[in-house]
Structures are given as C-alpha cells and as structure tokens.
Amino acid sequence: MNPKALSGKSTKRGALAWMARDKVTPNLLMLLLIIGGLFASWNIKKEILPPFDTDVVNITVSYSGSTPEEIDLGIILPIESAIQGIDGIYQIDSTASSGKAGVKVELLDGVDANQLLQEIDQEVSRITTLPDEADKPSVALQSRRRNVMELMFYGDVDEIVLRTIAENSRDRLLLDPGLTLVDLKQAPDHEVQVDVNPDQLRRYGLTISDVANKIKEQALDQSSGEINASGGDINVRVQERRDQINEFQNIPIKSLAGGSTLLLRDIAELTRTFEDSPKEFLYNGKPALAINVYSIGAQTPVGVSDAVNAILPEIEASLPPGVILAITEDDSEVYDDRLTLLLKNAFLGLILVLASLSLFLEYRLAFWVTMGIPTSFLGAMILLPSVGVSINMISMFAFIIALGIVVDDAIIAGENIYHRQQQGMDFVDAAIIGAKDVSVPLTFSILTNMIAFLPIMTLPGILGLFMKAVPLVVICVFAISWVESLFILPAHLGQMKEKPTNRFGLFMDKIQALVDTKLQRFIERIYRPTLEKALTFKYVTLAMAAAILLTTLSWQASGRLGFVLFPTIDADYVTVTAKLPYGSPEANLRSVMKTIETGAAIVVEENGGETLATGYESRFEGVNVYVTLYLTGPTVRPLNTEEVANAWRKANGTITGLETISYNTTGRGPGGGASISIELGHSDTATLKTASEYLSNQLTYFSGVSDISSSFSSGNPQLDVRISDEGLALGLTANDISRQLRNNLFGTTALTQQEGRNEVSVKVRLLEEYRQSEADLLSMMIRTSSGDYVPLTRVASIKRSISPSTVTRRDGRRTVDVTAQMTPRGDSPKVVASLQANVLPQMKIDFPGLDIQFGGNQQREAESMASLMKSCAIAFLFIYMLLAIPFQSFLQPLIVMIAIPFGCVGAFLGHIILGHGLSMISLLGIVALSGVVVNDSLMLINTYNIYLKRDIAWRDAIIRAATRRFRPIILTTITTFGGLAPMIFETSRQAQMMVPMAISLGFGILFATFITLVIIPCLCAVIEDIRKFFGSNTKLAKEAILTK
C-alpha cells in the first residue's frame, strides 16, 4: 500500500504542512523562544519561596499601664463591634495583654486589600468610646517584606555602644543604592527617663501630670506663621527643642516666691537610656544587637547579599575592641544551594530523557524531541512575569514536574513521524502526515493536562498562594510545548538526512535497531499473547484490577500511611520558647534561659561541635524566654532539625516553674505550626481554664505527643482599688485616682520627637525606689481638688485578686487554644480521630456550653480538602467534555478516565515503597496525575477508532491499536519517570517538601501504564459485550468516530 494512502490528509495545505516544509521560520521561532526566554530569566524576580502570606489588617492600640480585662472591654470589644459587619473579612483574632490591644483581621482571598483597609480604618476612626489615655489606633496591612540577611553585633560592651554601632552600620548600608530596607532587630526604643521624687512633688504642690505638661510646653519646636514683608515672606518658628540631658534639666517647672524658678533638675533625675521593660538580648552569651536586611521589589537575595558583603569589611574595620560581627542568616546561600539542587535534578532528568529516547528512537529524532524541553521551558519564561510568577524553589520544582510530562507531547508527535518514516515515506511527507495524524488528540491531551493542574490554583489560604506557581508554570510550558511539537519539531524531523553517515550515527543506529528488534519481539511474544489472554478472560482481569484498587485504597483509608497538611521545611535553626507564670522576676527568666543555653551546649558538644551549629541567640521579653540555635547548612550538619530538637529536649529535661515550653523546627512555608490545634470557646473564664487543663492532660496519654501548650495563663496578681465615701467627699473621682496612680507607677509620656531615624520619648514617673512594692502603693499620696495630699488608703479601699494575663477572642468569642506537636507528624490524624471519638464528646458533656473546634493545620486541612474535592469534580467534568468532543462519544471518555483512580494506586504504592507519608502535596500530585494518565489512554482509543473506521473487527482493532501504541506508551512512561527520578530519589533535606508530588506523578504514571495497556482494552471489550447483550447492531466503532 502507498504510505500516503494510510492517511487521507493532504500534505500540501495547512499551517502544519507549511511550517514542516519551511527551513527558516521554524528555526527563527525556536531561536525567538530561546533568546527571549534567556532575557526574561535574567530580568525576572528571584526569591527563595513565593509570597504566601494572606492579606491581614493589623489594628494595634497602646494603653500603657492598663490590664488585659480593661483593654478587652474598653478597646477590643468596640473595635470588633465596629468592623464585624464589613464584607470581605474571613476571621478576626484579638488579643488583650498588659498595655496593648491587638486585632488581627484576616481577609478573604481575592478581595481588594487596600480598599478593605480603608473601610476598616474609617470604621475604627469613628469609635468615640476608646479611653482618653489610649494611643490612637494604628491600622495597617501586614508587611510582606522578606528578610535576606541578619548581622549580629555582640560583645562585652554597654548597650548604648552596641546601639550606636548598629545604627551607624544600618545608616552605612542604606547608602548603597542596592539596599532599600534595613532595620534593627529587637531594639528597644530610645527614651529620656525623668524620675521624680514624690517628696519634692508634694513640697511644691505638683503631680506627675504637671511636670509632663511643663516639659511638653517648654520643649517646643513648631512653626508660628509667617510675615509677608516687602522683601518676601519670612517664616516665624519657636525653637525650644531639647535633645541633651542638660537641656531638659534646665526646663522651668514653677515660679517660686522671691522670683526664683524651680527647674526640672531640682525635683527629678534624668537619664538617656532605652524603654524600661524586662528584655535581654544575647548572642553566644554576650550582649547583642542585630540588623535585618530585606529585599524589596525586584531585589534578589544574591544581589542584596553581594551589596552587604561589599560593605562588611568597612563596617568590621570600624568596630571597637571587644565587639564581634557575625552573619547569622544569609538567604543568598540558601537560594544558591536550592537553585543548584533543582538545576542538578533538572539536568539529570534531561539526560535520562535523552538517553531513554535514544534507545527507542533514531538518535537525531531523540535529540530534537529532547530539545523541545529547553525550548518549551525558555519560552515559558517569557510568559511567567505576565502571570505573576518569580523564580523560586516552587516554580523551579514546577519546571522539573513539567520536564517529566511535557516530553510526552513531543514523543507523541515525534514517534508518529518516526513510524511514518519506517513505513518508507519521504521524510518531509512523514513529518507532515505524522504531525497531522496526532494534531487533534495531541491538542486535547495538552488541554486535559492544563485542566488537571487548575484545581491547585483554587486552594484557599496560605497553601494556595504557596503552590500557585506550579499550575501557572506547567500551563505556560504546555502552551509553548504545543507550538513546539506541532510547528517546530516536524520541520526539524522532515529536514533530516534519511540515513546518518557519520561513525557515531551509524553506531547509534545499530544500538537503536537492536533495541527496536528486542522491543518488537517483546511485543509479539509476550505483550500480544498476554493481551489476548486478558481479553479472553476480561472479567477476571478487571476483577483483579478492581481488587488491587480496593486493597490499596483501604490501606490508605486505614491511616497506615499517615497524613500531614504540608511537609515541614527543614530550617537552619531550632528555637525553644519557654513561658513562665506572669509576674515572674527577671532572676527566674535568666535562670530558665541559662538552663536552655546549657542544654544547647550539650547537644552541640555531643553532635559534631562546629559542624552542627554556628552559635546561639537568647533573649527574654515579658515572661517569655527564647533561645535559638543556629545550625550549619543541611549538607554539613550530622543531624536534621527534628533530631536536634529531640536531643535538645532530652538535654534540657524537665524545667521547673514553666507554664509551657515548645521546640520549633520548621522554616518558612505553610508547613509550620502545631501538629494538633484545638480551639475551646466559652463565656466563662473558669470553665475555659478547667477545660483546657483537662484537654492538655488527655493529650499526655497519646504516644508521640509533645510540647503540649495552652494559651490560657495562670493570671497576674492584681490589687483592685475602689474609691471610698471619704474620697468622694473630698471631691475626688475614680478617674482622678486612676490617673494619678497610673502616672506614678507607669509614668506618662511628655513628648515624642524624631532624632534622625529614631523616635525618642520623654517619660515622667516616680523614682523606682518609690514604686517597687505593695507597701509603696499603700503609702502613695493622692492630691485632692483643693491641692491637699491625702494617703491612698484614706480615699480608697484595696483588695487582692487575679487578673488574666491575656484575653483572646476569635470572631468575638473568648477562646483558649490547646496545641501539641506530634512525632512523627504524619500520625496526627490518628490522634485527632481518637480525640473526636472519645475525648471531645465527653468534654461537651462535662462542660455545658463549651464550643470545640479544630484550628491550625486541622482547620486548613479541612478547608483545603473541601476546596480540592470541589475543584477536582469540576476539572474532571471538563476533562470528560474535552474527551467527548474529539471522540464524538459519551462512553469512550469514561473508558479513558478509568485510568485516573488506578494512577492513584501507583501514587499510594510509591509512597509505601519509599517510606513517605501522604501530604497535601502528595494529593496535589495525584490531581495533576489525572491529566497525565489520560494522555496514553486517549491516544490508544484514538488509534482504536482509526482501525475501526477501516472496518476491522473490534477485537483485532484493539489488539492492533495496543501493539501500535505500545512503544510510545512505554516511551512516555520511561521519560516521565526518568525526568522525575532525580527528584523522587533526592535525599537532600532541602528538597523533601517537594518529593511527595514527584512520587505521586512518577509512580502513578508507572502503574497507569499497566492500566492503559491491559485494562483499557478489556474495558473496550466489556462495552462491546454490553452492546451485544442489548442486541445492538451498531458497533462501538459507529458510536465513537474520532473524526467524520
């Protein structure tokens, strides 16, 4: 038969034919994609991870000296009431602590954050009931800046010296045009402290407020208008600004009898220092201060790091003796390491693909098919900026995923062209006819792949933002791959010489001929007889396949594989956070910090010393102690972060006097947070306390559960002051007493002024020796409206009580969070299931009115699963519709889609074989797999339909179609798995978060190959049996014609 007769299509017309015969245009197009992609890759934004922070509006209000309950009632509740009706808000979390109110407003995905920010700001500004002494509410979008480097200055020097060094270094760095944002970490605010002697106040008839007002009135620097003189306008300005201590000391406070003046220095001690709060910041046991350098806009980690490192010698040369500079964080190294890792995997995958193709196809054809991969990748680079994708670890991983899939398109076209060449066709005609043969099914195959990745884009919250780059990158690659496979590849294959003449070509031809002979022998002697037997016993074959499917799904449903929302990203540090009871003295904080530091030293000494860690940072703030151990790179250190945390936990032992202690080992990304998080809600604080203690105790009975923590705190001792009848009789009000006590104990800010890049506050209060004990409070004097002073105990009664250290609310409800870590993390679903079945129902009985909800990872997991199921249903419907159009059939798309659940079997088996637990990333791989496994089935049914159109009996047609498609199916399987294999078997800790998706795709396509080659033909046979049973004379062929 004339080879052209095998296809009824003309080789003379159409874009495919024109491009295949053109020797210039396809090469220009390829050159355009490659050069354009290279230019785009140089200019595209580069970062370690994509932005994954959800839009959050933070509302903060400072109310110095106030209790949490006072802030909750006077500030939190009015704010929540004002904003709760605004559309676009997902959740409102609020925390009232001593002196501060914080409201975190999480916005829904897709809303205009800036518009909502304005609405929230307007509603908050309309509130008229906030306390007069409270600062103006701050309403702002949460910053999304990315920390690139951390520079640590430390040594046995004064805090003021360190601060001066750090500020000078910051200012020097900001002179570089490549650096935009540099700030100080954990740096207390500058403050001028004015400590007043109460005896002097009484002597001169003054109060703290009087002194503060005088400072504010005298230390003035403001415009007072202008004079419109004939020679031009002249500004008038009162300049009485005070900066130095001696300037403040000379502020006049009161005119005395005899014409003398009472100055501030006569009644107060003035000191230039920092805000007075229980804080300490150390590095390697010495006082320290750190600078954080951030990347903004298009700045890259490498660019920022290079700019900083160029300036560091100058900074180091300026350091005084005893001060050391250490780089505790440099994301450029992480970026380089991860980029190198991913590029290595991509290169190895590309080599494996080329090697695999060269064994089965003529080596020149294999080369041009493989060249389609970098061409598609670079072409996709041109599109990435328009879809908002940067170069980061996730987008680079997406390219590796695409590497294993996109080659399928070129294989389908290239192998069919090769098949035409083997039939004796002229190379140009073979290229045209071979491309046209598969143009329709190839187009629909690419469309189904695109749709299969779309559900990943619909994931809500952090996970959706984190993984959004994967579908966007893959879709861009598929789009360029379609162009390359149908308009560029045929031209290259059609213009090849018919026979290679060089020695290498002849050698490769011999190898390929040998492999082809062995393959054809395998098809005829093993596969064809096996398929014929499977068709003869089709129901037994299908029953066995169904048994495998059900067994695997049952194994997964049993929970043996485990499940986590997101694999943890191995951080280069471990942080221990210890919380002490409220009111704990600094001595206790220092003791706990020292114990944790000692534990860290033991871990380092026993596990490699400098090969494990570079140093440790320790600090305390309020009643919390934080110690961070900075680790060496993941390829250097002998332990991963989880192992370091376990060793540290063991070295610390049981530390007495703590409310909670936790060990954080997760880096950036959505995999952090507690393994188990349960939110308890109730109107009664005592009930919340008892319920949280009960639940915390129940969690101790589960194996592998550690770091159990409750957000409920024991509370702080409180002295409740109530005005007495005598106080009222003296003309005092509760506000008078409250204001004077607040000013005496906490102080009042007289003024705040800018000094360079820093704000400096002037704070007035009593000398510390007069506000250290309960006795000091009882002996305080209160000034009446007549100017006389009376003891506090005379005008008020005082009783002891307990004040909650914090008050937390979620969407208006008072809540307590109980959290815990699980080792291994994948076992948390078992614990959650047990809690739901046994513990939580009993708690609802024991604590009437108690509201129990899972939060944290469990909440995100439920939301993600619900969204994924909904999106998958829609995606599968569209895939079915896309398959029905070319098949012109309602039944055949269902046969093709049968491969999808069997692909899941391969994915699950891959996780079992390699010892990986399932995660949301695994499921996303399975979702993406659904489009990939459809490809081979689609091409098989397409070939089957072509044979049926030639009036070949259905059994012979399916056998011919299966044997004809055996080589391309095996090729696509080998190249897909080969392209993903380096990532599947990657042992680097940096890549472990992405490995599950590669496992799902790689092993899924392996198993789906068996389904395509055996089960799909059996299903076609069953459909024919069904038709015969119902007496239909219309063959499946007549119902399922690909093209009319």
Secondary structure, 3 states (H helix, E strand, C coil): CCHHHHCCCCCCCCHHHHHHHCCCHHHHHHHHHHHHHHHHHHHCCECCCCCCCCCEEEEEEECCCCCHHHHHHHHHHHHHHHHCCCCCEEEEEEEEECCEEEEEEEECCCCCHHHHHHHHHHHHHCCCCCCCCCCCCEEEECCCCEEEEEEEEEECCCHHHHHHHHHHHHHHHHCCCCCCEEEEECCCCEEEEEEECHHHHHHCCCCHHHHHHHHHHHCCEEEEEEEEECCEEEEEEEECCCCCHHHHHCCEEEECCCCCEEEHHHHEEEEEEECCCCEEEEECCEEEEEEEEEECCCCCHHHHHHHHHHHHHHHHHCCCCCEEEEEEEEHHHHHHHHHHHHHHHHHHHHHHHHHHHHHHCCHHHHHHHHHHHHHHHHHHHHHHHHHCCCECHHHHHHHHHHHHHHHHHHHHHHHHHHHHHHCCCCHHHHHHHHHHHHHHHHHHHHHHHHHHHHHHHHCCHHHHHHHCHHHHHHHHHHHHHHHHHHHHHHHHHHCCCCCCCCHHHHHHHHHHHHHHHHHHHHHHHHHHHHHHHHHHCHHHHHHHHHHHHHHHHHHHHCCCCCEECCCCCEEEEEEEEEECCCCCCHHHHHHHHHHHHHHHHHHHHHCCHHHCEEEEEEEEECCEEEEEEEECCCCCCCCCHHHHHHHHHHHHCCCCCCCEEEEEEECCCCCCCCCEEEEEECCCHHHHHHHHHHHHHHHCCCCCEEEEEECCCCCEEEEEEEECHHHHHCCCCHHHHHHHHHHHHCCEEEEEEEECCEEEEEEEEECHHHCCCHHHHHCCEEECCCCCEEEHHHHEEEEEEEECCEEEEECCEEEEEEEEEECCHHHHHHHHHHHHHHHHHHHHHHCCCCEEEECHHHHHHHHHHHHHHHHHHHHHHHHHHHHHHHHCCCCHHHHHHCHHHHHHHHHHHHHHHHCCCEEHHHHHHHHHHHHHHHHHHHHHHHHHHHHHHCCCCHHHHHHHHHHHHHHHHHHHHHHHHHHHHHHHCCCCHHHCCCHHHHHHHHHHHHHHHHHHHHHHHHHHHHHHHHHHHCCCCCCHHHHCCCCC
